[in-house]
Amino acid sequence: MQFVAAFMALSVALTGGQTGAPTASVHPDVSGYWELRYDSLSVPAPSLTAKAAADQPNQRRGDIQAVRSCINVGVPALMEDRAALDIRQSPTVIGIVAKSPSSVRYIYTDGRMHPEKDEADPTTNGHSIGHWEGDTLVVDTVGFNDRGVRSIPGGGVRTSNSHLTERYRLLDGVNDCRSLSRGTTRSFFKNRIHMSSGITKSGRLANPVSTTAILMMRSEQKSYWKGRTTCIRDVNSEKKRSLRWPFQQSQQPGYWVQQLILRCGA
Amino acid sequence: MPSLSIERIVATAVIILFGCVLTARSAEHDISGMWLVQDPGSGNFTDWYNNVPKPALRPEIVKDNEALAAREDAGGVINRAERLASCPFGNLPMMMASSPPLNIVQSRDEVLIGAEANRGLFIYTDGRSHPDIRSADYVATGFGHSIGRWEGDTLVVDTIGFPARVCDSRRPVMVTPGGGRAKETTHLIERFRLSDDGEMLSITFTWEDPTVLLAPHTYSYKYKRLAGATPIENNDDPSDPAYQQRLLQSVIPPPQK
């Protein structure tokens, strides 16, 4: 019994009585590298106002200009980045880093409210606060500005009046690259991305240990991209190969190829 | 099979408990938050940047610094370097000294440090080692490659892999506070430590590079926690006429008193 008593005393001494643990530890940890699943861009079309629907072509032009200018793309474009997102979770704040030009996105989980409108400048990412509802992180974002890439998947546009609610939840089997890719091992997939028409799937995750993504773009776009590549920033030296510029000419006429090495897996 | 004596059980439990305590150390010292560097009143950024103990520089670096200063004195204050895709992004020593607050997010196996200018610096605390920075696969950035570990209440960060050159016609190499250099041969050790009340963060920088320094160069910054603050966004648009005007203004000296 003396051993047990000594053990209990030692326990209290070592932990400083903190066995009651910070609440953050009971929540799921979404930290890691997350790669958008290839079919995630298939989203339902929204009901747009007549004005918003009519403005879609103008909006697309605005988005193209934003990309050409290398200004921060902002939310929601940041969340659909083709490269893996780096999500980092602390007990009080979550940071999200995309490879595309963008500020780091912060989601405050320390219980604060949104600032008053006259207390914070609107930004392309807006102001995000989050709370946990069971195993789901519910994120509320306001305070957007009218800059960056404003298109919303499916249709519509982000404005200074927009209010975004996101729900983050870890799926079962997250270590499987074929669902959501996460973690530290290198994996490879094969995709062809036609830049002029957006992402198109022509392959699937081949296996969970090695991946090659092939970015293809028309040769007539080369001069444009050559001058704009500085806006493509590496967020992680592990994805260093994605910075191998300029493009090498593909054996397929009319295309230029860049190889990306991304990471996913457990 | 050995018998499970109570001593053996207790010993095992103590070992496990020690492991848990060590694992929890980083959580006990959570440096997440917004941190504003404390300038003692240097007056301008250049003076602040050099407001550190003087490094022991090699003669050729002293000479190079004089050449850089002369170039700036002659009006070479605009970066005319071509912005290529191969240009390294980021500048660790400048970011850590700049007035925009650091936004630190400490996760279980990585510490993210963001600043206003849409950059992200990563410190891997998952036990990995540095990559081979001499490999053709390694692409250097101005943040280098950082790995960290906790030594008691101190986060010790080890960084290598800075770029040999940067795209800046004024200073084609990264200059560290006091006039040193951060380049491919440079090794940086940072020590992050919270004050007891958690309101101040001290970072001690030690630069080592025998091609630049005659002895390691050490200095410290203190950062104040900004509770509840929200970062602003640096989002300059070159096609924005207002931005172009601001650019011009930045190189026109204001009226002197």
Interface residues (C-beta under 8 A of the other chain):
Chain A: F3 V4 A6 F7 L10 S11 L14 T15 Q18 P22 S25 D29 S31 Q65 A66 R68 S69 C70 I71 N72 D86 R88 Q89 S90 P91 T92 V93 I94 G95 V97 P101 S102 S103 V104 Y106 R112 P115 A120 D121 T123 T124 N125 H127 R147 G148 T184 K226 T229 T230 I232 R233 D234 V235 N236 S237 K240 R241 L243 R244 W245 P246
Chain B: I6 E7 V10 A13 V14 L17 F18 C20 V21 A24 A27 E28 D30 S32 G33 R83 L84 A85 S86 C87 F89 N103 V105 Q106 S107 R108 D109 E110 V111 L112 G114 E116 N118 R119 G120 F122 D126 P131 D137 Y138 V139 T141 H145 G161 G228 T230 P231 I232 E233 N234 N235 D236 D237 P238 S239
